[in-house]
Amino acid sequence: MSEHHSNLPDAPDTATLCISRHCPHCAAMLAQLADLIKAGRLGRLEIINVEMRPEEARARGVRSVPWLAIGQFELTGRRTRAEIETWIDRAGRPDGMADYFHALLKEGDMGKVLAMIGVDAARLSALLPIVGNPDASLNVRVGAGAVFEDYAGSTAIRAIVPELVALSGHADARVRADACHLLCLTRDPSVEPALRAHLDDPDADVREIAQESLDALSGG
């Protein structure tokens, strides 16, 4: 537990917990995090009482407590020790952001995903594992697609053209169809050969989306 540090780094072993005196779950969360500090699972913990430091809570976008940040990840509501440890592990992995975006979209929080990509457009690539996962739930896939729509024609989506081309060759038709649509969103003429390759795809939906994407790219 520490005093406030305004420039606390988003390190994977660093956590910030926002609490209030009237929160029924905050004490349990605080105890769990203290145990994780003792166990060496966390290196640093910052605690903010939102009643005494409301300006700091507002600066972080905190709307309810308990609110927990682990590295770059923000979690609201009561969390079990196992959940917290899972997010500590994810905060230290390169693919952790993909898991975080999946969780946010599953909860319907597309706004948070957009906000995080707005800070660092390279994070758009963290949505690729969702596109490539045919078992992802419909609302998660739709949410990811909506985020990509927001970045149509951008440098960020053009930067992942090779990955999208690779996904267009996926064994699952749903993934191929989504990849063809996303290739269209790049507005990059260089993707036309990859789309033409799917005009004779075994799946009718993929063929249709490939043709529609080509038409859109050519202004047809």
HUDARA-V489447 format. One record per residue. N is the residue number from 1. RES is the residue in one letter. PHI is phi in whole degrees, 0 to 359 (none if undefined). OMEGA is omega as a letter, one per 40 degrees, with the letter a starting at -180 (NA if undefined). Layout:
N;RES;PHI;OMEGA, N;RES;PHI;OMEGA
This chain:
1;M;none;a, 2;S;219;i, 3;E;286;a, 4;H;290;i, 5;H;232;a, 6;S;294;a, 7;N;250;i, 8;L;300;a, 9;P;289;i, 10;D;275;a, 11;A;285;a, 12;P;294;i, 13;D;258;a, 14;T;248;i, 15;A;230;i, 16;T;234;a, 17;L;241;i, 18;C;259;a, 19;I;225;i, 20;S;217;a, 21;R;293;a, 22;H;263;a, 23;C;278;a, 24;P;286;a, 25;H;252;a, 26;C;295;a, 27;A;298;i, 28;A;294;i, 29;M;297;a, 30;L;298;i, 31;A;296;i, 32;Q;297;a, 33;L;292;i, 34;A;298;i, 35;D;296;i, 36;L;290;i, 37;I;296;a, 38;K;297;a, 39;A;279;i, 40;G;79;i, 41;R;273;i, 42;L;234;i, 43;G;262;a, 44;R;204;i, 45;L;226;i, 46;E;252;a, 47;I;241;a, 48;I;235;i, 49;N;274;a, 50;V;292;i, 51;E;286;i, 52;M;269;a, 53;R;233;a, 54;P;298;a, 55;E;294;i, 56;E;287;i, 57;A;295;i, 58;R;297;a, 59;A;298;i, 60;R;268;a, 61;G;76;a, 62;V;284;a, 63;R;245;i, 64;S;207;i, 65;V;234;e, 66;P;291;i, 67;W;234;a, 68;L;231;i, 69;A;248;i, 70;I;236;a, 71;G;60;a, 72;Q;269;a, 73;F;265;i, 74;E;244;a, 75;L;236;i, 76;T;248;i, 77;G;84;a, 78;R;292;i, 79;R;231;i, 80;T;283;i, 81;R;301;a, 82;A;298;i, 83;E;298;a, 84;I;299;i, 85;E;295;i, 86;T;299;a, 87;W;286;i, 88;I;297;i, 89;D;298;a, 90;R;294;a, 91;A;296;a, 92;G;263;a, 93;R;251;i, 94;P;300;a, 95;D;268;a, 96;G;296;a, 97;M;296;i, 98;A;298;i, 99;D;296;a, 100;Y;293;i, 101;F;298;i, 102;H;299;a, 103;A;296;i, 104;L;296;a, 105;L;292;i, 106;K;296;i, 107;E;274;i, 108;G;81;a, 109;D;262;i, 110;M;294;a, 111;G;302;i, 112;K;293;i, 113;V;298;i, 114;L;299;a, 115;A;296;a, 116;M;290;i, 117;I;289;i, 118;G;298;i, 119;V;286;a, 120;D;216;a, 121;A;298;i, 122;A;296;i, 123;R;292;i, 124;L;303;a, 125;S;295;i, 126;A;291;i, 127;L;275;a, 128;L;300;i, 129;P;299;i, 130;I;290;i, 131;V;300;a, 132;G;275;a, 133;N;251;a, 134;P;295;i, 135;D;268;i, 136;A;298;a, 137;S;296;a, 138;L;300;a, 139;N;293;i, 140;V;289;i, 141;R;295;i, 142;V;295;i, 143;G;299;i, 144;A;298;i, 145;G;299;i, 146;A;294;i, 147;V;295;i, 148;F;299;i, 149;E;303;i, 150;D;296;a, 151;Y;252;i, 152;A;304;i, 153;G;76;a, 154;S;278;i, 155;T;299;a, 156;A;296;a, 157;I;283;i, 158;R;292;a, 159;A;292;a, 160;I;252;i, 161;V;306;a, 162;P;302;i, 163;E;292;i, 164;L;292;i, 165;V;299;i, 166;A;298;i, 167;L;293;i, 168;S;292;i, 169;G;259;a, 170;H;297;i, 171;A;293;a, 172;D;270;a, 173;A;296;a, 174;R;297;i, 175;V;292;i, 176;R;299;a, 177;A;296;i, 178;D;297;a, 179;A;296;i, 180;C;296;i, 181;H;296;a, 182;L;291;i, 183;L;298;i, 184;C;297;a, 185;L;294;i, 186;T;293;a, 187;R;56;a, 188;D;253;a, 189;P;302;a, 190;S;292;a, 191;V;273;a, 192;E;301;i, 193;P;301;i, 194;A;295;i, 195;L;287;i, 196;R;298;i, 197;A;297;a, 198;H;255;i, 199;L;289;i, 200;D;243;i, 201;D;300;i, 202;P;300;a, 203;D;261;a, 204;A;297;a, 205;D;295;i, 206;V;295;i, 207;R;301;a, 208;E;295;a, 209;I;293;i, 210;A;299;i, 211;Q;294;i, 212;E;300;a, 213;S;293;i, 214;L;297;i, 215;D;299;a, 216;A;293;i, 217;L;294;a, 218;S;270;i, 219;G;80;a, 220;G;276;NA
